């Protein structure tokens, strides 16, 4: 390792101590059985409980706030933050966009993860899907088809389609993660440009997914979902090659 790439031992040690303190604060939240919205101890109380100085504590608290672990309300105190996936989305968007300037590996990996989630869980969602939920999925497809005929993009209808596919599972974490991946996908889509996307063909892919779901064919639904992501993979690879 060249001298320019070496991290001074003192600085490395300070970073390690801050990471350890952040972990201690999170353990304190868990040990005290605090929930989202609950108030944390005051800075003075945390300094005593954790055996650290005020400046060191504040550095760690700022990091935990950025990570969405705590929420600092000036004049009111510190609280356990509610579920917030914005920080995760921002980080993944940055990594995906950065990778497009090199080999595109992380952008492709993000697509792989989203595909694995959707293709792997569609069967479970079909098991508990109601007729009303199925009708809502078809409504999203019809909207895409109508917009495609007019030569208009259908980003929102596409997003609704994928959300409605998995709403039957009643899994808030899953829906939040899919929302994160959708935000990442949209940013990557913007980064690589519109390309020569065949809107009618994309709408047809979604129609095929719906048809398989309506027929109760889990294997075919999973296969169509997997095929759905081939286009974005090609566009990422083409953009990197250029």
C-alpha positions as CSV (number, residue, x, y, z in Angstrom):
1,X,0.0,0.0,0.0
2,X,1.4,3.4,-1.0
3,X,1.9,6.1,1.7
4,X,-1.0,8.1,0.1
5,X,-3.4,5.3,0.7
6,X,-2.4,4.6,4.3
7,X,-4.7,5.7,7.1
8,X,-2.7,7.2,10.1
9,X,-3.0,4.8,13.1
10,X,-4.4,7.5,15.4
11,X,-7.1,8.4,12.9
12,X,-8.0,4.8,12.4
13,X,-8.2,4.3,16.2
14,X,-10.5,7.3,16.6
15,X,-12.8,6.0,13.9
16,X,-12.9,2.6,15.6
17,X,-13.8,4.1,18.9
18,X,-16.6,6.1,17.3
19,X,-18.0,3.0,15.7
20,X,-17.8,1.2,19.0
21,X,-19.6,4.1,20.7
22,X,-22.4,4.0,18.0
23,X,-22.8,0.3,18.7
24,X,-23.0,1.0,22.5
25,X,-25.7,3.6,22.0
26,X,-27.8,1.2,19.9
27,X,-27.3,-1.5,22.5
28,X,-28.5,0.9,25.2
29,X,-31.6,1.6,23.2
30,X,-32.3,-2.2,22.9
31,X,-31.4,-2.9,26.6
32,X,-33.9,-0.2,27.8
33,X,-36.6,-1.6,25.5
34,X,-37.1,1.7,23.8
35,X,-39.4,1.8,20.7
36,X,-39.8,4.2,17.8
37,X,-40.8,7.6,19.1
38,X,-39.5,7.0,22.6
39,X,-37.1,9.6,24.1
40,X,-33.5,8.7,24.7
41,X,-31.6,9.7,27.8
42,X,-30.2,13.3,27.8
43,X,-26.7,14.0,26.6
44,X,-25.5,14.3,30.2
45,X,-27.1,10.9,31.1
46,X,-25.6,9.2,28.0
47,X,-22.1,10.6,28.8
48,X,-22.3,9.2,32.3
49,X,-23.8,5.8,31.2
50,X,-21.3,5.4,28.3
51,X,-18.2,7.0,30.0
52,X,-17.5,9.4,27.1
53,X,-17.2,13.1,26.6
54,X,-19.8,15.4,25.2
55,X,-18.0,16.1,21.9
56,X,-17.3,12.4,21.2
57,X,-20.9,11.5,22.0
58,X,-22.3,14.2,19.7
59,X,-20.1,12.9,16.8
60,X,-21.6,9.5,17.2
61,X,-25.2,10.8,17.6
62,X,-24.8,12.7,14.3
63,X,-23.9,9.5,12.5
64,X,-26.8,7.6,14.0
65,X,-29.1,10.4,13.0
66,X,-27.8,10.2,9.4
67,X,-28.3,6.4,9.5
68,X,-31.9,6.9,10.6
69,X,-31.4,5.2,14.1
70,X,-32.2,8.3,16.1
71,X,-34.0,11.6,15.6
72,X,-32.7,14.8,17.1
73,X,-35.4,17.4,17.7
74,X,-33.7,20.6,18.7
75,X,-35.3,22.0,21.8
76,X,-37.1,18.8,22.6
77,X,-34.4,16.1,22.8
78,X,-33.4,12.8,21.1
79,X,-35.8,10.0,20.1
80,X,-35.7,6.6,18.6
81,X,-36.4,7.3,14.9
82,X,-39.4,5.7,13.1
83,X,-38.7,3.4,10.2
84,X,-37.0,5.4,7.5
85,X,-35.5,3.9,4.4
86,X,-34.3,7.2,2.9
87,X,-30.7,6.7,4.1
88,X,-30.6,3.2,2.6
89,X,-32.1,4.5,-0.7
90,X,-29.6,7.4,-0.8
91,X,-26.6,5.1,-0.2
92,X,-27.7,2.5,-2.8
93,X,-28.5,5.2,-5.3
94,X,-25.0,6.6,-4.9
95,X,-23.3,3.2,-5.2
96,X,-25.3,2.3,-8.2
97,X,-24.6,5.6,-10.0
98,X,-20.9,5.5,-9.1
99,X,-20.6,2.0,-10.5
100,X,-22.0,3.1,-13.9
101,X,-18.9,5.2,-14.3
102,X,-16.7,2.1,-14.0
103,X,-17.9,-1.4,-14.6
104,X,-21.6,-1.2,-13.6
105,X,-21.2,-4.2,-11.2
106,X,-23.1,-2.8,-8.3
107,X,-25.9,-1.5,-10.5
108,X,-26.3,-5.0,-11.9
109,X,-26.2,-6.5,-8.4
110,X,-29.0,-4.2,-7.3
111,X,-31.1,-5.5,-10.2
112,X,-30.2,-9.0,-9.2
113,X,-31.4,-8.5,-5.6
114,X,-34.7,-6.9,-6.7
115,X,-35.3,-9.7,-9.1
116,X,-34.6,-12.3,-6.4
117,X,-37.1,-10.7,-4.0
118,X,-39.9,-10.5,-6.6
119,X,-39.4,-13.8,-8.3
120,X,-38.9,-15.6,-5.0
121,X,-41.9,-14.2,-3.3
122,X,-44.5,-14.0,-6.0
123,X,-45.8,-17.6,-5.3
124,X,-46.4,-16.7,-1.6
125,X,-48.2,-13.6,-2.6
126,X,-50.4,-15.6,-5.0
127,X,-51.4,-17.9,-2.2
128,X,-53.2,-15.2,-0.3
129,X,-54.2,-12.8,-3.1
130,X,-57.9,-11.8,-3.2
131,X,-60.0,-11.2,-6.3
132,X,-60.0,-7.5,-5.5
133,X,-56.2,-7.4,-5.3
134,X,-55.9,-9.3,-8.6
135,X,-58.3,-6.7,-10.2
136,X,-56.1,-3.9,-8.9
137,X,-53.0,-5.5,-10.5
138,X,-54.8,-5.8,-13.8
139,X,-55.9,-2.1,-13.6
140,X,-52.2,-1.2,-13.4
141,X,-51.5,-3.2,-16.5
142,X,-54.4,-1.6,-18.4
143,X,-53.1,1.8,-17.5
144,X,-49.6,0.9,-18.8
145,X,-51.1,-0.4,-22.1
146,X,-53.1,2.8,-22.5
147,X,-50.1,5.0,-21.9
148,X,-48.0,2.9,-24.2
149,X,-50.5,3.3,-27.1
150,X,-50.2,7.1,-26.6
151,X,-46.4,6.9,-26.6
152,X,-46.2,8.0,-23.0
153,X,-44.0,6.5,-20.3
154,X,-45.7,4.8,-17.4
155,X,-43.3,5.0,-14.4
156,X,-46.0,5.4,-11.8
157,X,-48.3,2.7,-13.2
158,X,-45.2,0.4,-13.3
159,X,-44.4,1.1,-9.7
160,X,-48.1,0.5,-8.7
161,X,-48.1,-2.8,-10.5
162,X,-45.1,-4.2,-8.5
163,X,-46.4,-2.8,-5.2
164,X,-49.8,-4.4,-5.8
165,X,-48.2,-7.7,-6.7
166,X,-46.9,-8.0,-3.1
167,X,-49.5,-6.1,-1.0
168,X,-51.3,-9.5,-0.3
169,X,-48.3,-10.5,1.9
170,X,-49.0,-7.6,4.3
171,X,-45.2,-7.3,4.8
172,X,-44.3,-3.7,5.4
173,X,-40.6,-4.3,5.4
174,X,-40.8,-6.0,2.0
175,X,-42.9,-3.1,0.5
176,X,-40.4,-0.6,1.9
177,X,-37.5,-2.5,0.4
178,X,-39.2,-2.7,-2.9
179,X,-39.8,1.0,-2.7
180,X,-36.1,1.6,-2.0
181,X,-35.2,-0.5,-5.0
182,X,-37.7,1.3,-7.2
183,X,-36.1,4.7,-6.3
184,X,-32.7,3.2,-7.1
185,X,-34.0,1.8,-10.4
186,X,-35.5,5.2,-11.4
187,X,-32.2,7.0,-10.7
188,X,-30.2,4.5,-12.6
189,X,-32.8,4.7,-15.4
190,X,-32.3,8.5,-15.5
191,X,-28.5,8.1,-15.4
192,X,-28.3,5.8,-18.4
193,X,-30.8,7.7,-20.4
194,X,-34.1,6.7,-22.1
195,X,-32.6,4.4,-24.7
196,X,-34.8,2.9,-27.3
197,X,-37.3,1.3,-24.9
198,X,-40.3,-0.4,-26.6
199,X,-43.2,0.8,-24.4
200,X,-45.7,-1.7,-25.9
201,X,-43.3,-4.6,-25.3
202,X,-42.7,-3.5,-21.7
203,X,-46.5,-3.3,-21.1
204,X,-46.8,-6.7,-22.7
205,X,-44.3,-8.1,-20.2
206,X,-46.4,-6.9,-17.4
207,X,-49.5,-8.3,-19.0
208,X,-47.8,-11.7,-19.2
209,X,-46.9,-11.5,-15.5
210,X,-50.5,-10.7,-14.6
211,X,-51.9,-13.5,-16.8
212,X,-49.7,-16.1,-15.1
213,X,-50.7,-14.7,-11.7
214,X,-54.4,-14.8,-12.6
215,X,-54.0,-18.4,-13.8
216,X,-52.3,-19.5,-10.6
217,X,-49.2,-20.5,-12.4
218,X,-46.5,-19.7,-9.9
219,X,-43.6,-21.0,-12.0
220,X,-44.6,-19.0,-15.1
221,X,-45.2,-15.9,-13.0
222,X,-41.7,-16.2,-11.5
223,X,-40.2,-16.8,-14.9
224,X,-41.9,-13.7,-16.4
225,X,-40.8,-11.6,-13.5
226,X,-37.2,-12.7,-14.0
227,X,-37.4,-11.9,-17.7
228,X,-38.8,-8.5,-16.8
229,X,-35.3,-7.4,-15.6
230,X,-33.4,-8.5,-18.7
231,X,-34.0,-5.1,-20.4
232,X,-32.5,-3.0,-17.6
233,X,-29.5,-5.3,-17.4
234,X,-28.9,-4.9,-21.1
235,X,-29.2,-1.1,-20.8
236,X,-26.8,-1.0,-17.9
237,X,-24.2,-3.1,-19.7
238,X,-24.6,-1.1,-22.9
239,X,-24.2,2.2,-21.0
240,X,-21.0,1.0,-19.3
241,X,-19.6,-0.3,-22.6
242,X,-20.1,3.2,-24.1
